[in-house]
Amino acid sequence: MGEILTSEELLKYISNMDSENSVFQFSIPGKGKFALVLQEEDEQSIQVDAEKNLELKRMLKESMEQYENGQGMTTTELLKSLSKKDFM
C-alpha cells in the first residue's frame, strides 16, 4: 500500500494505470485508506448500437436530416424556451 503525500503523486499513479495495473491501494495521512479501481470505458460507438436497433438508426437519420435543414435548436435555445410551468 502506497502513501500519497501530494496531488501530483496521485495523478502520477492514475496516469500509469491500465488494464494490467487497474487497482491501486493507498493511504493519505489524516484522511485514511483508499482503493482506486480503473474501470475502462466501453469504446463502442453509437453506430454499433444503431446497427443493432433499427428504430434508433431511423431516429438518428431523421435527427441529422432535421439538423441539416435548420430544424433544430441549441441546448441554450431549449433551456431558454422552458419555464417553471413546464415542470409542474
Secondary structure per residue as TSV (DSSP state, phi and psi in degrees):
chain	resnum	aa	ss	phi	psi
A	1	M	-	360.0	127.2
A	2	G	E	-88.1	157.5
A	3	E	E	-111.7	125.3
A	4	I	-	-102.9	126.2
A	5	L	-	-110.5	-19.3
A	6	T	S	-137.1	158.2
A	7	S	H	-66.2	-30.7
A	8	E	H	-63.0	-39.8
A	9	E	H	-62.4	-44.2
A	10	L	H	-63.1	-44.3
A	11	L	H	-61.8	-35.2
A	12	K	H	-62.9	-45.5
A	13	Y	H	-63.7	-42.9
A	14	I	H	-62.4	-43.6
A	15	S	H	-66.5	-22.5
A	16	N	T	-91.1	-1.8
A	17	M	-	-76.4	143.8
A	18	D	-	-152.8	-171.1
A	19	S	S	-64.1	-27.1
A	20	E	S	-81.3	-30.0
A	21	N	S	-123.9	72.5
A	22	S	-	-105.0	-2.3
A	23	V	E	-129.7	133.1
A	24	F	E	-136.1	120.0
A	25	Q	E	-103.4	133.5
A	26	F	E	-152.3	166.2
A	27	S	E	-126.2	150.1
A	28	I	E	-120.2	118.2
A	29	P	T	-54.3	130.8
A	30	G	T	86.1	-9.0
A	31	K	T	-115.0	-48.3
A	32	G	E	135.4	-165.4
A	33	K	E	-99.0	143.8
A	34	F	E	-133.6	154.9
A	35	A	E	-127.6	122.6
A	36	L	E	-105.1	125.7
A	37	V	E	-122.0	125.1
A	38	L	-	-83.0	120.9
A	39	Q	-	-114.5	101.4
A	40	E	-	-65.9	140.2
A	41	E	-	-76.2	149.2
A	42	D	-	-72.0	125.3
A	43	E	-	-86.1	12.6
A	44	Q	-	-67.5	133.7
A	45	S	-	-87.8	166.3
A	46	I	H	-66.3	-22.7
A	47	Q	H	-61.7	-38.4
A	48	V	H	-63.8	-42.8
A	49	D	H	-63.2	-40.9
A	50	A	H	-65.1	-37.0
A	51	E	H	-66.4	-30.3
A	52	K	H	-81.1	-25.2
A	53	N	-	-125.2	102.9
A	54	L	H	-64.2	-31.6
A	55	E	H	-66.0	-42.8
A	56	L	H	-63.2	-41.3
A	57	K	H	-61.6	-42.5
A	58	R	H	-63.7	-43.8
A	59	M	H	-63.1	-42.2
A	60	L	H	-63.9	-43.1
A	61	K	H	-63.6	-44.8
A	62	E	H	-62.6	-42.0
A	63	S	H	-64.2	-42.8
A	64	M	H	-64.0	-40.7
A	65	E	H	-63.6	-43.2
A	66	Q	H	-63.8	-40.8
A	67	Y	H	-62.3	-45.1
A	68	E	H	-63.8	-28.4
A	69	N	T	-89.9	7.4
A	70	G	T	76.0	19.7
A	71	Q	-	-97.7	29.8
A	72	G	-	-119.8	177.7
A	73	M	-	-141.4	152.9
A	74	T	-	-76.8	166.0
A	75	T	H	-59.8	-40.3
A	76	T	H	-61.1	-44.1
A	77	E	H	-63.4	-41.0
A	78	L	H	-61.9	-47.9
A	79	L	H	-62.0	-39.3
A	80	K	H	-66.3	-28.0
A	81	S	H	-79.6	-14.2
A	82	L	-	-88.7	149.5
A	83	S	-	-134.7	175.5
A	84	K	G	-59.2	-32.5
A	85	K	G	-60.4	-30.1
A	86	D	G	-68.5	-15.9
A	87	F	G	-111.4	10.7
A	88	M	-	-104.1	360.0
